[in-house]
Amino acid sequence: MAAPETIAEIKDKLMVERAKLLDALANVPRDAMLRPYGDGGWAIKDVLAHVAMAEAVNVRFAQMMVAHDAPVQLREFARAYPDFPGAFELDKFNAWMAQRWRARSLDDVIAALNQTRAQTLAWLETLTPAQLERSGEHAVWGKQSVKGMLRILAIHDRFHRGDIAKRSDSA
């Protein structure tokens, strides 16, 4: 299947992938969502928190792409997270953010996941096709367009749906 190109196609893909992610939770007992996976790994709740956090961070960068010519995410990252210890490394940042979110309840994390996606979809509706093509330098994926950033959100949901399935199978 071809990658979504239009605002409507991107919006549809984001909604479909998020619905599938949430459907993966349907038969998972609540206590299993809170239990760390394996030897101290992320619980399903941590995975959901990561998805919500990552979407917020990446949409904020996509918004910078629309507002500014060729923003650089690492420069913006330093401003947004001045208390992050050391130089940016993706795994280190994800672990740091997961720790910050760990105090939130499962209900709060799911609410944040839903709210973040609703905000993303509302923002997407404000974009023009030309704005989808604006670009910037992503910390991990290099030069990206707004469209590319939005596609990554759908891929991210699909990837972590697999993590949820692994964790719920072992629960």
C-alpha positions, 0 to 999 in steps of 0.5 A, spaced: 500 500 500 502 506 498 504 511 503 498 516 505 499 523 501 493 527 502 491 530 509 485 526 509 489 520 507 494 521 513 488 523 518 485 516 516 492 512 517 493 515 524 486 514 526 486 507 524 493 505 527 491 508 534 484 504 534 488 498 532 493 500 538 487 501 543 484 494 540 490 491 542 489 493 550 482 490 549 483 483 553 489 485 557 487 485 564 489 491 568 494 488 572 498 486 566 498 493 563 502 495 570 507 489 570 514 490 568 516 486 562 521 481 563 527 483 567 525 490 569 523 492 562 517 497 560 510 495 562 504 496 557 503 502 561 510 505 560 509 503 552 503 507 552 506 513 556 512 513 551 507 513 545 504 519 547 510 522 549 513 521 543 507 523 539 507 530 543 515 531 542 515 529 534 508 533 533 511 539 536 517 539 532 513 538 526 509 545 528 516 548 528 517 546 521 511 549 519 513 556 523 520 556 521 525 555 515 529 548 516 529 548 524 534 543 527 530 538 533 536 538 537 537 545 538 530 545 540 530 539 544 536 543 548 531 549 549 525 544 551 528 539 556 534 543 559 534 538 565 536 532 560 542 530 563 548 529 558 548 529 550 541 527 546 541 519 545 534 516 543 534 510 548 537 515 554 531 520 552 526 515 552 528 512 558 528 518 562 521 520 559 518 514 561 521 515 568 518 522 568 511 519 566 511 512 571 508 516 576 502 517 572 496 512 573 494 508 567 488 512 566 492 518 566 496 515 561 491 513 556 487 519 557 494 523 555 494 518 549 487 520 546 488 527 548 495 527 544 492 524 538 486 528 538 490 534 538 495 532 532 488 530 528 486 537 530 492 540 528 493 536 521 486 539 519 489 546 519 495 544 514 495 546 507 498 541 502 504 546 502 505 545 509 506 538 509 512 539 505 516 543 510 522 540 513 527 540 518 533 536 521 530 530 526 535 528 531 534 521 529 531 520 522 535 526 519 531 531 514 524 530 514 518 533 512 511 534 516 508 529 512 514 524 514 513 526 521 506 524 521 507 518 517 512 516 523 507 517 528 502 511 524 508 507 524 510 508 531 503 506 533 504 499 529 511 498 532 509 499 539 502 495 538 507 489 537 510 490 543 503 490 547 502 484 544 508 481 546 507 483 553 500 481 554 502 474 551 507 473 557 502 476 562 
